[in-house]
């Protein structure tokens, strides 16, 4: 049975320990010459939306996206050692990614609000990149709103890996926005309460499968297989 699995990164696969907000602040400062008035509001939003709102909050015009993306990429690359030192892969992540990558008929990638360069920084900082097919993921430069990323990932998986559009897709993430993206696109959702949101909040958002973490590899594989069979 085929399956297209799309993992969120921050607070699902890794803990960034505040490095993400430092990346946004550094990119903002590089573009404006001043520190932002407040921290970036993230929680499952795309980099396009996060940075747009930072400029708006400070009453500044938004630069061309190419300049914003380049500034974000530089800030991320400059902080990879900080991320390695302060952050970590979350418990069970390496094991479930290995298991998913070993399934011949599954494609396992990411759906994240991060731009592609910083998504790569974050997973490679902890050696997770060989376990993910990053070429077919969807990233924060691809759309403003998270639900629109699902179609982007599906198109890439179809074009590059021959994954038909009717192959079940399942999102794994830690925020109500991950749940929203899945429900809005007819995708499956496994919500994991490893970030700021409780299991109750994630269930209230509409997630039928809610986990406290990703440590039970056998159980999680069984849940993923159930989506493949639907």
NUMARKE-860934 format. One line per 5 residues: number of its first residue (from 1); their letters; for each residue x, y, z of N, C-alpha, C, O. Coordinates in pm, 1 decimal. Layout:
<nodes>
NUM	A	X Y Z X Y Z X Y Z X Y Z | ...;
</nodes>
This chain:
<nodes>
1	XXXXX	83.5 -119.5 0.0 0.0 0.0 0.0 87.1 124.6 0.0 179.5 136.5 80.4 | 57.6 217.3 -90.1 135.5 339.2 -99.3 89.0 442.5 4.3 -26.3 442.4 47.6 | 182.1 530.1 42.4 149.9 635.7 138.4 248.2 749.4 120.6 366.9 727.2 96.7 | 198.3 870.6 132.3 280.8 991.1 126.5 274.6 1055.4 264.9 171.4 1109.0 305.2 | 385.7 1049.4 336.2 390.8 1099.6 473.8 464.5 1232.8 475.3 575.0 1244.1 422.3;
6	XXXXX	402.7 1333.6 536.3 459.3 1467.8 541.1 472.4 1511.5 686.6 373.0 1529.8 756.9 | 596.5 1527.5 729.9 626.5 1560.8 869.3 649.6 1711.0 884.7 720.1 1772.0 804.4 | 590.7 1769.3 987.1 630.3 1902.9 1029.7 769.8 1891.0 1090.9 813.1 1781.1 1125.4 | 840.2 2003.3 1104.5 976.4 1998.3 1159.9 982.2 2048.8 1304.0 1007.7 1971.4 1396.3 | 958.4 2179.8 1323.3 975.4 2238.4 1456.6 872.8 2184.5 1554.7 752.3 2190.5 1530.2;
11	XXXXX	921.6 2132.2 1665.1 840.4 2077.9 1775.6 769.6 1947.4 1739.8 694.8 1892.7 1820.8 | 793.6 1897.5 1617.6 746.0 1764.3 1579.4 865.0 1670.7 1563.1 871.5 1565.3 1626.3 | 959.8 1710.6 1477.1 1082.9 1632.2 1460.7 1195.1 1682.5 1549.9 1273.9 1603.5 1601.8 | 1202.5 1815.8 1568.2 1312.9 1871.4 1647.5 1261.6 1975.6 1746.2 1152.4 2030.2 1730.7 | 1342.9 2001.5 1847.4 1324.4 2115.7 1936.1 1432.0 2217.4 1899.3 1551.2 2187.7 1907.5;
16	XXXXX	1390.0 2338.0 1858.4 1489.7 2437.1 1814.5 1536.8 2528.9 1926.2 1630.8 2606.0 1906.7 | 1473.8 2522.3 2042.6 1519.1 2594.9 2162.4 1538.8 2744.5 2139.2 1635.1 2803.7 2187.8 | 1447.7 2803.8 2065.5 1451.3 2948.1 2044.6 1533.6 2995.0 1926.9 1533.3 3113.9 1895.0 | 1604.4 2903.8 1861.2 1688.2 2944.1 1747.6 1602.0 2997.5 1632.3 1643.1 3089.8 1561.9 | 1484.1 2940.2 1613.2 1398.0 2988.0 1504.7 1365.4 3135.9 1519.3 1377.1 3211.4 1422.7;
21	XXXXX	1325.3 3177.9 1637.0 1290.1 3318.7 1656.2 1412.4 3408.6 1636.4 1399.5 3522.7 1592.0 | 1530.4 3356.9 1669.6 1653.3 3433.4 1647.0 1681.2 3448.8 1496.6 1731.8 3551.9 1452.4 | 1647.8 3346.1 1419.7 1665.7 3352.9 1274.4 1576.5 3461.8 1215.5 1621.8 3542.5 1134.3 | 1450.7 3463.9 1256.1 1359.7 3566.9 1204.3 1406.3 3707.0 1243.7 1405.2 3798.9 1161.8 | 1446.7 3722.3 1368.4 1491.7 3853.8 1414.8 1616.3 3898.8 1339.5 1628.3 4015.7 1302.9;
26	XXXXX	1709.3 3805.6 1316.3 1832.7 3840.0 1244.9 1804.3 3877.5 1100.3 1862.9 3972.1 1047.7 | 1715.1 3804.0 1036.1 1679.3 3836.4 898.0 1612.4 3973.6 890.2 1642.4 4053.3 801.3 | 1522.7 3999.8 983.2 1455.7 4130.4 987.9 1557.6 4242.6 1004.4 1552.3 4343.0 933.4 | 1650.3 4225.1 1098.2 1750.7 4328.3 1124.0 1842.0 4349.2 1003.2 1879.4 4462.3 972.0 | 1877.8 4239.7 935.4 1963.9 4251.4 817.7 1896.7 4332.2 707.2 1963.4 4402.0 630.8;
31	XXXXX	1764.7 4322.2 699.5 1690.4 4390.6 593.8 1654.1 4534.3 629.1 1637.9 4617.9 540.2 | 1641.2 4563.5 758.0 1592.5 4695.6 799.6 1695.4 4779.0 874.1 1681.2 4900.8 884.7 | 1800.2 4712.8 926.2 1898.0 4784.6 1007.0 1853.6 4808.4 1148.5 1918.6 4883.4 1221.4 | 1743.6 4746.5 1190.4 1692.4 4764.4 1326.6 1633.6 4633.2 1376.2 1594.2 4547.6 1297.0 | 1628.3 4618.6 1506.8 1566.8 4499.9 1566.1 1414.9 4509.4 1554.9 1360.0 4619.5 1557.9;
36	XXXXX	1346.4 4396.4 1542.0 1199.7 4401.1 1535.9 1141.4 4442.8 1670.7 1204.6 4426.7 1775.1 | 1020.7 4496.0 1666.1 954.9 4541.4 1788.8 922.9 4426.0 1883.0 919.9 4443.9 2004.8 | 899.4 4309.2 1827.6 867.1 4193.0 1909.5 907.8 4065.3 1840.2 947.4 4067.9 1723.7 | 898.8 3953.1 1910.2 939.0 3825.5 1850.6 842.8 3781.2 1741.9 726.1 3820.4 1739.8 | 894.0 3698.7 1651.9 810.7 3642.5 1545.1 701.1 3555.8 1605.1 723.3 3484.2 1702.7;
41	XXXXX	583.8 3563.1 1546.3 472.3 3476.5 1584.6 468.9 3358.4 1487.9 434.7 3374.1 1370.7 | 504.0 3242.4 1536.9 524.0 3126.8 1449.0 405.4 3030.3 1457.2 305.2 3051.9 1389.2 | 413.8 2925.6 1537.7 305.3 2830.2 1561.7 242.2 2774.3 1434.0 120.6 2779.7 1415.8 | 326.3 2721.0 1347.0 275.2 2652.5 1229.5 250.5 2741.8 1109.9 199.8 2695.0 1008.0 | 285.0 2869.3 1119.5 264.6 2960.1 1006.0 384.1 2951.6 910.9 492.4 2907.3 949.1;
46	XXXXX	362.7 2994.6 787.1 470.5 2990.9 688.1 564.1 3109.4 706.0 525.9 3212.6 761.1 | 687.2 3093.2 658.7 784.4 3202.7 665.9 736.2 3326.3 590.9 762.0 3438.8 633.9 | 666.8 3306.5 479.6 612.6 3421.0 406.4 518.9 3503.1 495.7 526.1 3626.0 498.6 | 432.1 3434.2 567.7 334.9 3502.2 653.0 401.6 3560.9 776.8 369.4 3672.2 818.3 | 493.9 3486.6 835.2 564.0 3533.9 954.4 638.3 3663.7 926.4 625.8 3760.8 1001.1;
51	XXXXX	715.5 3664.8 818.5 794.1 3783.8 788.1 705.5 3899.6 743.0 732.0 4014.5 778.4 | 602.0 3871.5 666.5 509.9 3978.2 625.6 452.1 4048.2 747.4 444.8 4171.0 751.8 | 410.7 3968.8 847.3 349.1 4027.1 966.2 450.2 4101.6 1052.9 414.8 4198.3 1120.4 | 575.9 4057.0 1051.3 678.3 4130.1 1127.0 697.8 4271.4 1070.2 706.4 4368.2 1145.7 | 704.6 4282.6 938.1 719.1 4414.5 877.0 594.7 4499.6 903.7 605.7 4618.2 934.8;
56	XXXXX	477.5 4439.1 891.6 353.2 4513.2 914.0 344.3 4562.3 1057.8 302.2 4675.3 1082.3 | 383.8 4477.8 1153.2 377.3 4516.2 1294.1 466.4 4635.6 1324.9 436.1 4715.2 1413.8 | 576.3 4647.9 1251.2 668.8 4759.9 1271.6 638.5 4878.0 1178.3 711.4 4977.2 1175.4 | 529.7 4864.5 1102.9 490.9 4973.2 1013.7 587.2 4995.7 899.2 605.0 5108.6 853.5 | 649.6 4887.9 852.4 749.8 4897.9 746.3 699.8 4830.2 619.4 623.6 4733.8 627.8;
61	XXXXX	740.1 4877.6 503.3 703.0 4809.4 379.0 775.0 4674.8 370.0 888.6 4660.6 415.4 | 708.9 4579.2 312.5 769.3 4446.4 297.1 864.0 4446.5 177.9 824.1 4484.5 67.8 | 988.9 4404.7 198.1 1081.8 4396.2 84.2 1037.7 4288.2 -14.4 947.3 4209.4 13.4 | 1103.3 4286.6 -129.4 1079.5 4179.3 -225.6 1109.0 4044.8 -159.4 1203.8 4031.2 -81.9 | 1024.5 3944.4 -192.2 1040.0 3815.2 -125.2 1177.9 3754.7 -147.1 1230.7 3691.5 -55.6;
66	XXXXX	1237.7 3771.1 -262.8 1369.7 3712.5 -287.6 1471.6 3762.8 -186.2 1557.2 3686.4 -141.7 | 1463.3 3890.2 -149.1 1556.0 3945.8 -50.4 1526.1 3890.4 88.2 1617.9 3862.2 165.2 | 1398.9 3874.7 119.8 1360.3 3819.8 250.5 1407.6 3675.0 262.8 1464.0 3635.7 364.9 | 1384.3 3596.6 158.1 1424.8 3455.4 162.8 1576.4 3443.2 175.0 1625.7 3358.9 250.1 | 1650.3 3525.6 102.8 1796.8 3521.0 112.1 1843.7 3556.5 252.6 1936.5 3494.6 304.6;
71	XXXXX	1780.0 3655.7 314.3 1817.9 3695.3 450.3 1786.6 3583.3 549.6 1865.6 3556.7 640.3 | 1673.5 3518.7 533.0 1638.9 3405.5 620.0 1739.2 3291.0 603.4 1781.8 3230.8 701.9 | 1776.2 3261.5 480.2 1871.2 3153.2 454.1 2006.6 3182.7 516.8 2067.9 3094.3 576.7 | 2053.7 3306.2 503.7 2182.4 3342.9 565.9 2175.0 3329.8 717.1 2266.2 3276.3 780.1 | 2066.4 3378.9 774.9 2051.7 3373.0 920.8 2044.9 3228.8 969.2 2098.9 3196.2 1075.0;
76	XXXXX	1978.8 3142.1 892.7 1971.2 3001.5 931.5 2105.4 2932.0 923.0 2144.5 2858.4 1013.6 | 2175.5 2955.8 813.6 2307.2 2893.1 796.1 2404.3 2936.5 904.7 2485.0 2856.6 952.4 | 2396.5 3062.2 943.3 2487.8 3115.1 1045.7 2459.1 3056.6 1184.1 2543.3 3065.9 1273.4 | 2341.6 2996.5 1202.7 2302.9 2948.5 1336.3 2294.9 2797.4 1347.2 2238.2 2745.6 1443.4 | 2350.4 2725.5 1250.4 2341.4 2579.9 1257.5 2415.9 2524.1 1378.6 2370.7 2426.7 1438.7;
81	XXXXX	2528.2 2583.5 1415.1 2600.3 2534.1 1532.2 2524.5 2565.2 1660.4 2524.6 2484.2 1753.1 | 2459.7 2681.6 1667.4 2373.8 2712.9 1782.2 2262.6 2610.5 1793.8 2228.8 2566.3 1903.5 | 2205.9 2573.2 1679.8 2097.6 2475.5 1679.8 2147.1 2340.2 1727.7 2080.3 2274.0 1807.1 | 2262.6 2299.2 1680.2 2318.6 2170.2 1724.7 2346.8 2170.2 1874.5 2324.0 2070.5 1943.1 | 2396.3 2282.5 1924.2 2434.7 2290.8 2065.1 2314.1 2299.2 2158.1 2312.6 2237.3 2264.5;
86	XXXXX	2214.3 2375.0 2118.2 2101.3 2401.2 2206.4 1979.0 2315.3 2179.0 1899.8 2288.4 2269.3 | 1963.7 2271.9 2053.2 1845.2 2196.5 2016.0 1868.3 2046.2 2020.5 1971.3 1998.8 2068.4 | 1769.7 1971.9 1969.2 1780.7 1825.5 1967.8 1672.0 1767.9 1879.0 1568.2 1829.8 1855.6 | 1698.9 1647.1 1830.1 1591.5 1568.6 1769.0 1503.1 1518.0 1881.7 1553.6 1476.4 1985.9 | 1373.9 1520.9 1862.6 1282.4 1480.2 1968.5 1281.7 1328.1 1984.8 1315.4 1255.7 1891.1;
91	XXXXX	1243.7 1279.6 2102.6 1247.0 1135.1 2130.1 1165.6 1054.5 2029.7 1051.7 1088.6 1997.8 | 1226.3 947.3 1980.9 1159.8 856.4 1889.5 1165.3 895.8 1743.6 1130.8 816.4 1656.1 | 1208.5 1018.2 1716.5 1203.3 1068.9 1578.5 1294.8 990.7 1486.7 1253.1 949.1 1378.7 | 1417.7 970.3 1527.6 1511.9 899.6 1440.8 1460.4 758.8 1408.3 1472.6 712.1 1295.0 | 1404.3 693.6 1506.6 1357.2 556.7 1488.3 1238.4 549.9 1392.5 1233.9 462.7 1305.7;
96	XXXXX	1141.8 641.5 1407.4 1024.4 634.2 1318.8 1060.8 679.6 1178.4 1006.4 626.2 1081.7 | 1150.4 775.7 1163.8 1191.0 816.0 1028.6 1266.4 703.2 958.2 1248.7 682.2 838.2 | 1350.0 630.8 1032.1 1418.4 515.7 973.6 1317.7 410.5 928.6 1329.3 354.3 819.7 | 1219.6 384.8 1013.1 1119.5 283.2 980.2 1036.8 325.4 859.2 1008.8 243.6 771.6 | 997.7 452.5 853.9 918.2 500.7 740.3 999.0 498.0 611.4 946.2 464.2 505.5;
101	XXXXX	1127.0 533.6 619.9 1210.6 535.4 499.4 1237.9 394.9 447.0 1271.8 377.5 329.9 | 1223.5 295.8 532.6 1246.8 157.4 491.3 1126.3 94.9 421.9 1137.1 -13.0 363.7 | 1011.2 162.8 428.0 890.6 112.2 360.2 901.0 143.6 210.1 900.2 260.1 170.4 | 910.8 39.9 128.6 937.9 56.9 -13.8 834.3 141.3 -85.8 869.3 214.3 -178.5 | 710.1 134.1 -46.9 602.9 200.8 -120.6 560.2 332.6 -55.2 460.8 393.0 -95.5;
106	XXXXX	634.7 376.0 44.4 604.9 502.7 109.1 703.6 608.4 63.4 820.4 579.0 38.0 | 656.3 730.6 53.3 742.7 846.6 34.4 728.9 932.3 159.6 618.2 970.4 197.6 | 840.7 962.0 222.9 840.7 1033.3 350.4 918.0 1163.6 335.6 1038.0 1163.0 308.4 | 847.6 1276.1 354.0 909.0 1406.5 333.7 862.0 1502.6 442.8 820.4 1459.5 550.3 | 868.8 1632.4 414.8 830.6 1732.9 513.7 728.7 1829.1 454.6 726.8 1854.4 334.2;
111	XXXXX	644.8 1881.4 541.3 557.2 1993.4 510.3 576.1 2091.9 624.4 533.6 2067.1 737.2 | 640.7 2204.3 593.5 688.2 2293.8 698.3 673.7 2439.3 657.7 677.1 2472.7 539.3 | 657.5 2524.8 756.7 655.3 2667.7 730.6 791.6 2726.4 702.3 800.7 2839.1 653.6 | 897.5 2653.8 731.2 1033.4 2699.9 703.6 1061.0 2705.9 554.0 1009.2 2623.9 478.3 | 1142.0 2802.1 510.6 1191.8 2796.1 373.6 1276.8 2670.1 358.8 1323.7 2614.0 457.8;
116	XXXXX	1296.0 2626.4 235.3 1366.2 2499.8 211.0 1507.0 2500.1 270.0 1549.4 2400.4 328.6 | 1579.9 2610.8 255.4 1717.1 2616.0 305.7 1721.3 2593.7 456.3 1807.8 2521.5 505.8 | 1628.9 2654.9 529.5 1631.0 2642.4 674.6 1571.4 2510.5 722.0 1608.6 2459.8 827.8 | 1479.3 2455.0 644.1 1433.0 2319.3 673.9 1549.5 2221.7 665.9 1564.2 2133.8 750.8 | 1632.1 2238.0 562.8 1749.8 2151.9 547.2 1847.4 2171.2 662.5 1901.7 2074.2 715.3;
121	XXXXX	1869.8 2296.4 701.6 1957.0 2324.9 816.3 1906.3 2252.0 940.2 1984.3 2190.4 1012.8 | 1777.4 2258.8 963.9 1722.2 2203.9 1088.3 1728.0 2052.2 1093.6 1762.0 1995.6 1197.5 | 1695.8 1985.4 983.9 1701.6 1839.3 989.4 1844.5 1787.9 978.0 1878.3 1685.7 1037.8 | 1928.7 1857.4 901.8 2066.8 1811.0 886.9 2148.5 1836.0 1013.8 2245.8 1765.1 1039.6 | 2110.1 1935.5 1092.6 2181.5 1961.7 1218.1 2182.1 1838.7 1308.1 2273.1 1821.0 1389.1;
126	XXXXX	2080.9 1754.1 1294.0 2070.1 1635.5 1379.7 2075.9 1505.7 1299.1 2036.2 1399.8 1347.7 | 2126.0 1514.8 1174.1 2147.2 1395.7 1092.9 2020.6 1327.6 1046.7 2021.4 1207.4 1020.3 | 1910.7 1402.1 1036.2 1784.5 1342.2 994.2 1763.4 1348.3 842.8 1677.0 1278.7 789.5 | 1840.9 1430.4 774.1 1816.5 1454.2 631.4 1824.2 1328.5 544.3 1747.8 1319.2 448.2 | 1913.3 1229.9 572.6 1913.9 1111.3 485.7 1786.9 1026.8 498.3 1761.5 939.8 415.0;
131	XXXXX	1708.0 1052.3 601.5 1588.0 972.5 626.6 1462.3 1034.9 565.7 1352.4 981.5 581.0 | 1478.9 1147.7 496.9 1366.3 1220.5 439.4 1393.8 1251.8 292.6 1507.6 1279.5 254.8 | 1290.2 1247.2 211.0 1302.6 1283.5 69.7 1267.1 1431.8 57.2 1154.6 1467.1 21.8 | 1364.2 1517.5 86.7 1337.8 1660.7 95.3 1300.7 1722.6 -39.1 1241.0 1830.1 -42.4 | 1334.5 1657.5 -148.8 1305.9 1714.1 -280.3 1156.6 1722.6 -309.1 1114.8 1801.3 -394.0;
136	XXXXX	1076.1 1643.1 -240.1 931.5 1643.7 -265.1 854.4 1707.1 -149.7 732.3 1693.5 -142.1 | 923.9 1775.8 -60.5 856.6 1845.3 47.8 795.4 1976.3 2.3 811.8 2017.3 -112.6 | 724.6 2041.6 93.8 668.0 2174.2 68.6 714.0 2266.3 180.2 722.5 2225.9 296.2 | 744.0 2391.8 143.6 818.1 2482.1 231.0 754.8 2620.8 237.9 663.8 2654.0 162.0 | 805.8 2699.7 330.8 745.9 2828.2 361.4 753.7 2932.5 252.4 687.4 3035.8 261.7;
141	XXXXX	833.0 2908.5 148.9 834.4 3000.1 34.6 730.9 2961.4 -70.8 706.3 3037.2 -164.7 | 670.6 2844.1 -55.3 583.9 2790.8 -159.8 441.6 2844.4 -155.8 371.1 2839.6 -256.6 | 398.4 2894.9 -41.6 262.1 2946.2 -28.3 254.7 3031.6 97.1 340.4 3022.9 185.1 | 151.9 3113.7 103.9 132.2 3196.8 222.4 66.5 3117.6 334.6 104.3 3130.4 451.0 | -32.0 3035.9 299.0 -107.8 2960.7 399.1 -71.3 2812.6 395.3 -45.5 2756.3 288.9;
146	XXXXX	-69.6 2751.7 510.8 -22.2 2613.4 523.1 -103.7 2512.0 441.8 -43.4 2423.7 380.8 | -236.5 2519.7 437.5 -309.1 2418.9 359.0 -265.7 2413.5 213.0 -269.5 2307.2 151.0 | -224.5 2527.3 157.9 -183.6 2529.7 17.3 -53.0 2454.7 -7.8 -20.9 2423.0 -122.4 | 21.5 2426.4 97.3 146.6 2352.7 81.1 123.0 2206.4 43.7 208.4 2142.8 -18.1 | 7.3 2154.0 81.4 -18.9 2012.1 54.9 -19.5 1985.5 -94.8 40.1 1888.2 -141.0;
151	XXXXX	-86.2 2070.9 -170.6 -89.7 2052.7 -316.7 49.6 2065.8 -377.1 82.1 1996.6 -473.6 | 131.2 2153.3 -321.6 268.3 2170.6 -370.8 346.7 2040.4 -352.5 413.2 1993.3 -444.8 | 338.0 1983.0 -232.1 409.5 1857.6 -205.6 357.4 1744.5 -293.6 435.4 1664.1 -344.7 | 226.7 1738.5 -311.2 169.4 1632.2 -394.9 217.8 1643.3 -539.0 249.2 1542.5 -602.2 | 223.8 1764.9 -590.6 268.7 1783.8 -728.2 415.0 1742.4 -742.6 451.9 1678.1 -840.9;
156	XXXXX	498.0 1778.7 -645.5 639.2 1740.0 -651.6 655.5 1589.3 -641.5 737.3 1530.9 -712.6 | 578.9 1526.1 -554.4 588.2 1381.0 -539.5 542.0 1310.2 -667.4 597.6 1207.3 -705.8 | 441.5 1365.5 -731.7 393.8 1307.9 -857.5 498.5 1322.6 -967.4 526.9 1228.2 -1041.1 | 555.4 1443.1 -977.0 650.4 1472.1 -1085.1 783.2 1400.2 -1066.0 840.9 1349.2 -1162.1 | 831.8 1395.9 -942.2 965.7 1343.0 -917.6 968.1 1196.1 -876.1 1068.3 1127.7 -897.0;
161	XXXXX	858.3 1146.6 -817.0 857.9 1009.3 -766.4 744.2 925.0 -822.2 731.2 807.5 -787.9 | 662.5 983.9 -907.5 552.8 908.2 -966.9 441.4 874.2 -870.2 367.3 778.5 -892.6 | 428.2 951.0 -762.8 322.6 925.8 -664.2 191.8 982.3 -719.0 180.5 1103.4 -738.5 | 93.8 897.0 -744.0 -33.4 942.6 -799.3 -106.4 1031.4 -698.9 -87.8 1019.8 -577.8 | -189.5 1119.9 -752.3 -260.6 1215.4 -667.7 -363.4 1148.3 -576.9 -407.4 1208.6 -479.0;
166	XXXXX	-402.2 1025.5 -607.6 -499.1 956.9 -522.5 -433.6 871.8 -414.0 -502.9 807.3 -335.2 | -300.3 871.4 -409.6 -230.7 801.3 -300.2 -259.1 875.4 -169.8 -246.1 997.8 -166.1 | -297.4 805.5 -62.4 -326.0 874.0 63.3 -205.1 953.4 113.1 -91.1 907.5 106.7 | -233.3 1072.7 162.3 -130.4 1154.4 226.0 -168.1 1171.3 372.5 -285.8 1183.7 406.4 | -67.8 1171.7 458.2 -93.0 1194.6 600.1 8.5 1295.0 652.0 128.4 1282.2 627.4;
171	XXXXX	-40.3 1394.8 723.8 44.7 1495.8 784.9 68.4 1458.8 930.7 -21.0 1408.3 998.5 | 189.2 1484.4 977.8 222.8 1464.0 1118.8 272.8 1598.0 1171.1 373.8 1649.2 1122.8 | 203.6 1655.5 1269.2 242.4 1787.3 1318.5 189.1 1816.0 1456.3 109.4 1739.6 1510.7 | 233.5 1926.9 1512.9 206.0 1956.2 1654.2 112.6 2073.9 1678.0 89.6 2110.2 1793.3 | 57.5 2135.2 1572.4 -25.6 2253.2 1593.4 -163.4 2235.5 1529.9 -180.9 2152.1 1441.1;
176	XXXXX	-261.3 2314.3 1575.8 -391.5 2313.4 1509.5 -382.0 2349.8 1361.6 -467.3 2308.3 1283.2 | -280.7 2426.1 1321.5 -265.7 2458.5 1178.6 -228.8 2334.4 1097.4 -268.7 2323.4 981.4 | -154.6 2242.1 1154.9 -128.4 2115.3 1086.0 -259.0 2038.8 1066.5 -284.3 1982.3 960.1 | -341.2 2038.2 1170.7 -471.4 1970.0 1162.5 -557.3 2036.3 1056.2 -618.5 1968.5 973.7 | -561.9 2168.9 1058.2 -639.2 2244.4 959.2 -595.0 2211.6 817.4 -678.3 2190.5 729.3;
181	XXXXX	-463.8 2207.4 795.2 -411.9 2179.1 661.3 -454.5 2041.3 614.5 -488.9 2022.9 497.7 | -452.4 1944.6 705.0 -493.9 1809.0 668.2 -643.2 1803.4 636.8 -683.4 1748.2 534.5 | -724.2 1860.0 724.1 -868.8 1853.8 705.2 -912.4 1928.9 579.3 -1004.6 1885.9 509.9 | -846.6 2040.2 550.3 -883.7 2121.6 434.5 -847.9 2056.0 302.8 -901.7 2093.0 198.4 | -757.6 1958.7 306.3 -709.0 1897.5 182.5 -742.5 1749.1 171.8 -695.7 1681.2 80.4;
186	XXXXX	-822.6 1699.0 264.1 -858.7 1558.1 260.2 -745.1 1464.9 294.9 -746.3 1347.9 256.6 | -647.0 1515.5 367.0 -532.6 1434.5 408.6 -557.9 1375.9 546.9 -641.0 1426.1 622.6 | -485.8 1269.6 578.8 -488.6 1219.4 714.9 -406.4 1308.8 806.2 -323.4 1386.9 759.8 | -429.9 1296.9 935.8 -353.9 1377.2 1031.1 -321.3 1294.1 1155.2 -407.7 1228.1 1213.0 | -196.1 1299.6 1193.2 -152.2 1249.2 1323.8 -98.3 1370.4 1397.7 4.9 1425.8 1359.7;
191	XXXXX	-166.5 1411.2 1501.5 -124.4 1527.0 1579.9 -43.8 1478.4 1699.4 -81.3 1381.6 1765.6 | 66.0 1545.6 1725.9 153.0 1506.1 1836.1 170.6 1625.3 1930.2 207.2 1734.9 1887.7 | 144.3 1602.2 2056.1 145.6 1710.2 2155.4 285.9 1731.2 2210.8 307.9 1727.5 2331.9 | 380.5 1753.4 2119.7 520.2 1773.3 2159.4 559.6 1920.1 2152.3 675.3 1955.0 2175.4 | 463.8 2005.5 2120.6 489.3 2149.2 2114.1 411.9 2223.2 2220.3 410.0 2182.3 2336.4;
196	XXXXX	347.4 2332.8 2181.0 276.6 2417.9 2276.1 133.9 2373.4 2302.4 71.4 2420.5 2397.4 | 81.2 2283.9 2220.6 -60.8 2252.0 2227.0 -84.5 2116.5 2293.4 -12.9 2019.4 2268.8 | -186.4 2113.3 2377.5 -219.3 1992.3 2451.9 -292.3 1892.3 2363.4 -344.0 1929.0 2257.9 | -296.9 1765.8 2405.7 -375.5 1668.3 2330.3 -521.2 1710.9 2314.2 -582.1 1686.4 2210.1 | -576.4 1774.1 2416.2 -716.0 1818.3 2409.7 -735.4 1926.8 2303.4 -834.4 1925.5 2230.2;
201	XXXXX	-641.6 2019.4 2295.6 -650.2 2125.0 2194.2 -642.0 2066.3 2053.7 -714.8 2108.1 1963.6 | -553.4 1969.9 2036.0 -536.5 1910.4 1903.7 -658.1 1827.0 1864.1 -699.0 1826.3 1748.0 | -715.2 1757.1 1961.6 -837.0 1681.5 1933.1 -952.9 1775.9 1901.4 -1033.2 1748.5 1812.2 | -961.1 1886.5 1974.2 -1067.5 1984.3 1948.9 -1054.5 2046.7 1810.9 -1154.1 2087.0 1750.8 | -930.5 2054.9 1759.9 -908.4 2109.2 1626.0 -954.0 2013.1 1517.4 -968.9 2052.2 1401.7;
206	XXXXX	-976.4 1886.3 1554.7 -1027.9 1790.0 1458.2 -940.2 1669.9 1432.3 -971.7 1588.1 1345.8 | -829.3 1657.0 1506.2 -740.4 1542.8 1484.7 -801.5 1416.2 1544.7 -838.5 1414.0 1662.0 | -811.4 1312.4 1464.7 -865.6 1185.1 1514.0 -758.8 1100.7 1581.1 -789.1 1017.7 1666.8 | -634.1 1121.7 1542.2 -521.3 1050.0 1603.0 -432.6 1152.7 1672.6 -373.9 1239.0 1607.3 | -422.9 1143.2 1805.0 -342.2 1237.2 1882.7 -247.1 1158.1 1971.0 -289.5 1071.1 2046.9;
211	XXXXX	-117.6 1188.9 1960.7 -14.4 1122.7 2039.4 53.6 1223.8 2129.8 56.5 1343.2 2099.8 | 108.2 1175.8 2240.3 184.1 1265.5 2327.4 326.8 1285.0 2277.5 388.2 1388.3 2304.3 | 380.1 1186.4 2204.9 514.9 1195.4 2147.3 526.4 1089.6 2037.7 428.5 1022.9 2004.0 | 646.7 1075.2 1982.8 668.1 980.5 1872.5 754.5 861.3 1915.4 824.4 802.2 1833.1 | 749.4 827.0 2042.0 842.7 725.7 2092.8 799.9 581.9 2064.6 884.5 492.4 2062.9;
216	XXXXX	672.1 557.8 2042.7 625.5 421.0 2019.4 625.4 393.2 1869.4 524.2 411.5 1801.7 | 739.8 348.8 1818.8 756.3 328.7 1674.3 656.9 227.2 1619.9 597.0 249.9 1514.7 | 638.8 117.7 1688.5 549.7 11.9 1641.5 406.1 61.2 1629.7 338.2 35.2 1530.4 | 360.9 132.8 1732.2 224.2 184.6 1730.6 206.6 289.3 1620.6 104.7 290.9 1551.5 | 305.5 375.7 1604.8 295.4 480.6 1503.6 295.9 422.1 1363.1 221.5 468.7 1276.8;
221	XXXXX	378.0 321.5 1338.9 376.5 254.5 1209.5 239.9 193.0 1180.8 191.4 197.3 1067.8 | 178.9 136.4 1283.2 47.9 76.9 1266.9 -57.7 182.9 1230.7 -145.5 158.2 1148.0 | -47.8 300.1 1293.2 -139.8 409.9 1259.9 -118.4 455.4 1116.6 -214.5 474.9 1042.2 | 8.2 472.5 1077.6 36.9 514.2 939.8 -14.6 410.6 840.5 -72.0 446.9 737.8 | 4.8 284.3 869.3 -44.5 178.9 780.6 -196.3 183.9 767.2 -251.0 151.2 661.9;
226	XXXXX	-264.6 225.5 875.4 -410.9 234.1 868.6 -454.1 343.1 772.3 -556.9 328.6 706.3 | -378.7 452.2 762.2 -408.1 557.9 665.1 -383.6 506.6 523.0 -458.7 539.2 431.1 | -279.6 427.2 505.5 -248.6 373.7 372.2 -359.7 280.9 323.5 -382.2 267.6 203.2 | -428.3 217.6 417.0 -533.6 121.4 380.4 -668.4 186.8 357.1 -762.4 119.8 314.1 | -680.4 316.6 384.4 -812.5 382.2 373.5 -845.7 415.3 228.5 -952.2 470.4 200.5;
</nodes>
